[in-house]
Every structure is written in structure tokens, then in C-alpha cells.
Amino acid sequence: MSFLVTHQKPKLLDREKLMNAALRALGMRGHSAGELRDKLRRRGSQEDVDAVMASLKEAGYLDDRQFAENYAATRLQNHLGTMRVIRDLRQRRVAPNLAQQVTEEAYRDTNEAALIEEFLQRKYRGKQLATFLADEKNLSAAYRRLRYAGFSAGASISALKRYARAAETLDALESDDSPDAEPPV
């Protein structure tokens, strides 16, 4: 016996239920306006989505600047680099200029070298970094991890040179890395 499974489009919510869904989503975690709009579009009519979004903004529940500022501050506390924060904010549908501006403000008084050092200490706690990073494979992995965490190539290489026995390994990584390239995923 076989069963035919059909996928039905979910029934669209009315404005009140759409507002409740939006408030539940915002209660679980912060959302940018673009992110929340995308979620609501799947559940309601365009007219209702626009009305709910306007109500949320008017009530102060939805503010992209505040969302981006909180997001950037949290990522700074977690020792992530600026490029990662900007990339993540863009993925969360924050306007590129706003993402750039807020991230620069959040990281204004931050020393990238010190942030990288804190990142390395946190990610490799319990390991003797000098011994661990003496292995070329671990050194390359640490470099990729720093780049994915949003740190610039130059600052990452400078920080790792303190631990590397063979600086030419890092110089090879630097020559492979173009300044505008996205960090590896």
C-alpha cells in the first residue's frame, strides 16, 4: 500500500494572528526588519505584513540600528572580527551601509591584535599554543579559523608569526590571500 503525500500551502494568517506570530518570533530572538518581513511573507498577505511591520516599528519593537548594535557588541564580546560581524549582519538582512557603520562604531577602540590573541587563547585553551602551532597543519588550520572568524589576513599572520617556527609557511599563506577575498567557509 502506498500513500500519496501532498504538500499544501499553509493557510494565510489574518492580521491579528500575523502580529502574534511576529511578537513570538521577536520574543525568541532579535530580528532585523528584513529578516522578520521574510518570515511574515510566508504566513500572511503583503498588505497585512506591511501593516504589522509598521505597527512593530511604531511601537519600538523593530529597530535595525539597535538590532545591529546589540549584535555587533555581542560578537565583540565573543572575540570575533569585524568582517565576520558585517557578513553576518548582511545575511540577517541589515542594510550594508548600516552594518558597516555600526560595526565600525562597536570596534572603534578595539585592538585587533589583542582580540586575535584572546580568540586564540579561547579556541585553543588547554593547549600550549607554541607547541600546537609549531605543526604546519595546525598553523594553517588556525589561520583559516582566524579568517573565518573575521580577522584580516595581515593581522592574523602577524599574530601567528609569534608562534610559528617556519615563518615562510605563513608568508605562503599571505601570498595566497588576496585583500578582497572572502575568508574560507
Beta strands, then each sheet from edge to edge (+ up, - down):
end
